[in-house]
Amino acid sequence: MTAAAPPESPAPPSGPPSGAPGTLILLVRHGKTPTTGKVLPGRATGLHLSDGGHAQAERVAERLADLPVDAIYSSPLERACETAEPTAARTGRDVKHDDGLLECDFGDWTGAALADVAALPEWQTVQHSPSTFRFPNGESFTEMQARIVGTLEALCRAHGGGVVVCFTHADPIKAAVAHALGQPLDLFQRIVISPGSVSAISFVQGQAPAVLMVNSTSEPLSGLRA
């Protein structure tokens, strides 16, 4: 299979004048669910946070409390929206749903047990050559990366110089971080994104994105914005 071309490096997002703070994008993976680590839920609906997931959501809200949050966006899936709720309550910001933050569409693999798909020959492609893989009747990894990168570009234009919190899923976050780092998509599986973790990317007009934090579950976040 011929790999689709990776998304081009984004044009510098419109934002504040030179010398002003860039746009800070915080990417939060949803908290744990009863099936985390067991199945590929994909875009299946009706999956809610576990008790541990709700605790992780509260912890995220506590860590974000000292940041001047301008906007909150979430994947429409329940597990992401529920993770966003405590942050919305603390900041007084409404949660806006954005399909660009959805999980990768796993197609026919949606809901499959991880142990079952890991036994398939295609799993090695997923792990080592993801740029060449499309989920059967679903999305390709290159399409998913282009989608999340385009979404973050749009949010930077809408909230130039602000702090934007996005509640989403592991693979889109990994793809966004890889793109910001200039890392080939085929290496994005080396990035670990845990439930309830926060990753931070700064977008400054005229500069390449700066990855400030990846997979953080405990570090203070107030220092991300002076």
N, C-alpha and C positions, 0 to 999 in steps of 0.2 A: 504494500500500500504506500502510495506517495504521501509524505507528510505535508500537511497544509502549512503555508507560511505562517510563522508566529506573528502576533500583532506587532506592528511597528511601534517604536518608542513614541510615547505620546508627545504631541506638541505641548509646549509649556502652557499649563492652564492659566486662564486669565485670573488675576488676583490682585493683591495689593501692590503698591509701587515698590521699587527696589528698596531694600533695607527694612521693609515691614515684615512681620511674621508670615510664614507661608501657611498654606492650608494643611491642617493636621487631620489625617484620616486614621481613626482607630477601628481596627477590624477585630470584632469579638466573635469567637466561635460560641455557638449555643451551648448551654449546659448539658449534662448527661441526661439520657433517656433510659428507659428500661432495656433498650436494645443496643445501646452504644457498645461498639466493639464486637457485636454478635452478628448483625445483619447490615446490609446496604439499604438504608431506608429511602435514599434518594428523595424524590418529591412526593412520596406517599403522605397523605394527610392523616390526621387523627393521632399523631404521635406526640405525646406530651412529655414534659420534663419529669424526671424522677425526683424524689425528695432531695437527693444529692444535687441534682441539676438546679433545683430552686435555690439551694444554699449557694451554689456557684453564682447564680444570677444576682443574688443579694450582695455577694462579695464584689462582683464587678461594679455594682452601683456604688458601694462604699469606696472603691478605689478611684472611681471617676468623680467623686464628690467635690474635689478641689479644682477641677478643670472647668473652664468657662465653655460649656457645651452649647454650640449654636444650633445643632440639628441632630436628630436621631432617625436613622433609617433601619429597616429590617426586611429580611426575606419574609414573604407572606406565610411561610410554614409555621405551624403552631410552636414548635420547639424554639425557633428563633424569636418569635414575638413574645413568648413567655419569658425568655431571657432578658428581653429589652424592658419589660414592664417595671422592674424596680428602679432602673436608671431613669426612665421617664417620670416616675413618681418623685424621685429626688430632685430632678432638674426642672420639672414643670414643663418639659417639652413633649409635644405629641410625637408618637411613633408613626412615621410615614412608611408604607409598604413600597418596596421596589423590587420588581421581578428580576432586575439585574443582579440582585444578591441571592437569588435562588441557588440551591444545591445543583450540582451537575445532574443532568437528566440521564439516569442509568438505564433507561429503556427497559428491555426485557429482564435486566438484572435487578430491577427495583424490588426490594424486599427479600432478596436472596440471602441465604446464610453465608457469612464470610468464609466459613470453612469449605462450603461447596464451591464458591467461585475461585477460591485460592487453589483448588485442585484442577482447575481448567487450564489448558495450555495457554489460553489468551491472557491469563493472569500475569505471566512473565512479561508480556508486552505492556500491560497496564503499569507494571512496576519499573520496567527498564527502558521502554520506548513509548511513553504515553502520547507523544506527538503524532504517532502513527495509528492511534486507536480511536475507534468510535464505538460506543456502547450499542449493542444491537437494538435498532429502532429507537435510539436515543441520541445523545449529544457526543461530539468529539471533545477531547481535552483542549484542542486548539480553539474550538468554538467557545468553550467555557471560559478560557483565559481571555479571549477577545471581549467576551461579554462583561466580565468583571472589570477588566481594565477600562473599557469604555464607560462603564457605570461610574467608576471612581473619577474619571476625567470630568464627567458631567457634574458630579457632586462638587468637584473643585471649582468649576465655573459658577455653580449656583451659590457657593458659600466661600468665595475667595477670602483667604486670610482667617477663616474660622476654624472651629473644632467640630468635626463631624464624626459621630459614632455610628458604625455599621454593624448590625448583628446578622451574622451569616453562617457559613458552613466551612468545614475544613478544607476541601479541595479548592474552592474559590479563593480562600485566603492564601493557601500555598501558591496558587497560580499568580495572584497579585504580588506577593512578596518576591517570587522568582522573577517576575517581569521588572519590578522596581530595582532588583539587584543586578539586572542584566544577565541573569542565569538562564541557560537553555531550559525549555519546558521539560526535556527528557531527564533533567536532574531535579525536578520539583518535588519528587517523592522523598527526597532527602530532608525536606523541611517537615518538622513535626509541629502540628497545631493541636493542642489538647483542648478538651471541653472546658469552656469557661475562661479560656486564655485570651489575652489582648496582644495584638500586634499593631505597631504604629508606623506610618509612612508620612513623611513631610514632603509637600509639594511646594516648591518655591519657583516663582516665575523666572524663566530663563535658565533654570538649572535642572539637572537630573534629579529624580526623586531620591530622597534619603530614607533608608530604612532605619528607624530609631530603636525598634524593639520587636522581638519575635517570640511568640509563645510564652508570654509573661503571665504567670499565675499568682505572683506575690509581690513583685516590686512596686514601689510607690509610683503613681502616674502623674503627680502634680508637677514634677520636674520637666515634663514634656512641653509645658507651656509656661514660660516665665511670667 
